[in-house]
Amino acid sequence: MIHQNLLLILTLFFAMALLYLLSQKLKISYPIFLVIGGLGISLLPGMPVISIDPDLVFLIFLPPLLFEAAWNTSWQSFWRWKRPVFSLGFGLVFFTSLAIAYFSASIIPGFTLALGFLLGGIISPPDAVAATSVLKGLNMPKRGLAILEGESLVNDAASLTVFRFATAAVLTGHFVMREAAVEFVELAVMGVFVGLAIAHILYFILRFWARSSSITTPITLIAPYLMYITAEEFEWSGVLAVVSGGLFLSFRSREFLNYHTRIQAKEVWETVGFLLNGFVFILIGLELPLIMGGLGDYSREQAITYGLIISGIVILIRIILVYLSTFLPRLLSKKVRQEENHPGFKLPFIIGWAGMRGVVSLASALAIPLTLESGEAFPHRNLILVVTFVVILVTLVFQGLTLPLFLRWLKVEEVDDYTPAEEQFEAIRLQLARHSVAYLDKHYSKQMSEYEAIHRIKEQLERMIRVSELVERGDLKMDIGSVKMLYKRIMLELINLRRNALQTISEEKRYDEEVLRDMEHNLDLEEARLNKQ
């Protein structure tokens, strides 16, 4: 049975990988295909029911998902837009949870406020991966992207805290606001403390001892679990521990990652993120038939209807709150008006419409305990799971597919003084070239006069500096983007040519296999560098 289930899961993973390839081909966000794939798995006849202990869901899935989100967050952008990030991050979760709590308790028979807050905490955080993958390659203002990424990180921490307290209230039947507030401050502060303490320890280990990629990357994989488990062991917030520790290590990563570990860690974490996302949707697909069959007093049609109604409420609440958090501070504060350019009315709508729910919401729902402390079944657990899945399905598919259309239709423009990435790249490259020429003059002036090959390094740098300066002054009319695309295309063609020639050379069996693999690795690195430009 174990072998059969393992083979089934591996086969489903392979199917998810094919869906990912299809999403890349169609240029559609891959989380959209994952949720459709999960739904498809639930409809396949003869599929075994596989479930996981709810206590293990948070432990397995949340630490790496939160750490990856924190690691990929730009601290500079996060801090620059901290006002909208925190107002949406905390305010949106609180008001969404509050609205969903009262609304669900009013329309669902037997649904209590505590269960409503639990449902609200689960479905309140948007998924940054879904939003950024949908917006990839589109003309989205940088402010909007920064707010979406930063907000999602704060939302995850806030919503999981609501989930924690709401679950405790349902389990114990006891909730006092004053006690909850004191406990929240304690678990939040100490959770952040634990995360930063462990992050500092790992930082010193990674910077001064672990210089090899074979140990650095595994440490980054272990780090979120160390932070989460340590904090939870003391009954503090493991979520905030992972988020704070991940932000710190990300901010300091340039000090302890070399080129090899940076490339390797990025690829490994992208793979881990995809596998975790895929596994959660596979899990819900395998459990969904059992969940739908265990709705008790509710029919499938009722559960789906509740999910659709709550999806509409969630979408509407987010759009309203985004507009309020954008314009209310501008009306009340002169400082906000002075420090932030007017965002217009189009960008807030796009930010509001980009609130797709994803894997964190699904993992939270799967983590609901099976039973109360008395041993009775957790009330309405299956209904909450169905509603959560419907909300994710509606927001990911409906909003995810229409978001690019709204972005093109509204023609949202950059609202801040932002230098295009190509110009920033050229300016940085010019500064680095000048530093390099000065370094050669200081340390290798004698060698440059003796060896032609060394002198040509300086000549090449000086030619690049002259061209960049002419373009910068406007003396040379040149479309930097077009020239870069032409250069990239030619270099990739030459790399492909060399790969084919290398294959021909390897068939002659005149050179060692190790030497040929090293040469192929050099071509891989060169191609990776070009594709990042």
Secondary structure, DSSP 8 states (H G I E B T S, - for coil): -HHHHHHHHHHHHHHHHHHHHHHHHHT--HHHHHHHHHHHHHHSTT-------HHHHHHHHHHHHHHHHHHTS-HHHHHHTHHHHHIIIIIIHHHHHHHHHHHHHHHSTT--HHHHHHHHHHHSS--HHHHHHHHTTS---HHHHHHHHHHHHHHHHHHHHHHHHHHHHHHHS---HHHHHHHHHHHHHHHHHHHHHHHHHHHHHHHHT--SHHHHHHHHHHHHHHHHHHHHHTTS-HHHHHHHHHHHHHHTGGGT--HHHHHHHHHHHHHHHHHHHHHHHHHHHHHHHHHHHT-TTS-HHHHHHHHHHHHHHHHHHHHHHHHHHHHHHHHH-HHHHHHS---TTHHHHHHHHT----HHHHHHHHTS-SB-TTS-B-TTHHHHHHHHHHHHHIIIIIIHHHHHHHHHHHT----S----HHHHHHHHHHHHHHHHHHHHHHHSHHHHHH-HHHHHHHHHHHHHHHHHHHHHHTSS---HHHHHHHHHHHHHHHHHHHHHHHHHHHHTT-S-HHHHHHHHHHHHHHHHHHHH-
